[in-house]
Amino acid sequence: MSFSAFGLIILAGLIHAGWNIVAKRAGGDSRFAFFTSILNMLVWAPLGWWLGRDVVPLWGVKEWGIVALSGVLHVLYFVVLLRGYRKADLTVVYPLARGTGPLLSSMIAIV
């Protein structure tokens, strides 16, 4: 693995953990998640548009359904995560939240 790839992985992990620490300190406030989501959209939407400008117009109902389902699942994830941060310690909620996605994905792949 190249040093730059390794550095990007470490940076992504630090940003991810940092967001969760700040979300916990914000008391699991949904406004925090909303504003950080808006900020992420403003940063990444132009890149998404640029990369998908030739392909997205060809999408049908199935592809847009997957996008909509992904959006609903992400909203549910944030709601549960933030409620968890309001009720329990970061050291309990964070590992459960991070482990639930791969667990559910592997269970769905088996079925």
C-alpha positions in Angstrom: 0.0 0.0 0.0 1.3 3.4 -0.9 2.0 5.9 1.8 -0.5 8.4 0.4 -3.3 5.7 0.4 -2.4 4.8 4.0 -2.4 8.5 5.0 -5.9 9.0 3.4 -7.2 6.0 5.3 -5.9 7.3 8.6 -7.2 10.8 7.9 -10.7 9.4 7.0 -10.7 7.4 10.3 -9.7 10.5 12.3 -12.4 12.6 10.7 -15.0 9.9 11.2 -14.1 9.4 14.9 -13.9 13.2 15.4 -17.4 13.7 13.9 -18.8 11.1 16.3 -17.0 12.7 19.3 -18.4 16.1 18.4 -21.9 14.6 17.8 -21.8 13.1 21.3 -20.6 16.4 22.8 -23.5 18.1 21.0 -25.8 15.9 23.1 -27.0 13.9 20.1 -28.7 17.1 18.8 -30.3 16.5 15.4 -29.5 20.0 14.3 -25.8 19.1 14.4 -26.4 16.2 12.1 -28.5 18.3 9.8 -25.9 21.1 9.5 -23.0 18.7 9.0 -25.0 16.9 6.3 -25.7 20.2 4.5 -22.0 21.0 4.7 -21.1 17.5 3.3 -23.6 18.0 0.5 -22.2 21.4 -0.4 -18.7 19.9 -0.5 -19.4 16.6 -2.3 -22.4 17.4 -4.6 -20.3 19.2 -7.2 -18.0 16.2 -7.4 -21.0 13.8 -7.6 -22.5 15.9 -10.4 -19.2 16.0 -12.3 -18.6 12.2 -12.0 -22.2 11.3 -12.8 -23.2 13.8 -15.4 -23.1 11.3 -18.3 -24.6 8.3 -16.4 -27.3 9.6 -14.1 -29.6 10.8 -16.9 -29.7 7.1 -18.1 -31.0 5.9 -14.7 -34.4 4.3 -14.4 -36.8 3.5 -11.6 -34.6 0.7 -10.1 -31.5 3.0 -9.7 -33.5 5.9 -8.2 -35.2 3.4 -5.9 -31.8 2.3 -4.6 -30.8 5.9 -4.1 -34.1 6.6 -2.2 -33.7 3.5 -0.1 -30.1 4.4 0.7 -31.3 7.9 1.8 -34.0 6.5 4.1 -31.5 4.0 5.7 -29.0 6.8 6.3 -31.7 9.0 8.0 -32.7 6.1 10.2 -29.1 5.4 11.0 -28.5 9.0 12.1 -31.7 9.1 14.2 -30.8 6.0 16.0 -27.1 7.1 16.4 -28.1 10.5 17.8 -30.7 9.0 20.2 -28.0 6.6 21.4 -25.6 9.4 22.0 -28.3 11.1 24.1 -28.9 8.0 26.3 -25.5 6.2 26.5 -21.7 6.7 26.5 -19.8 7.1 23.3 -17.8 3.9 24.1 -21.1 1.9 24.0 -22.9 3.6 21.1 -20.0 4.0 18.6 -18.9 0.4 18.4 -22.5 -0.8 18.2 -23.3 1.7 15.4 -20.1 0.8 13.5 -20.7 -3.0 13.8 -24.4 -3.1 13.0 -24.0 -2.1 9.3 -21.5 -4.9 8.4 -23.6 -7.4 10.5 -26.8 -6.5 8.7 -25.0 -6.6 5.3 -23.6 -10.0 5.9 -27.0 -11.3 7.1 -28.7 -10.0 4.0 -25.9 -11.5 1.8 -26.6 -14.9 3.3 -30.3 -14.7 2.7 
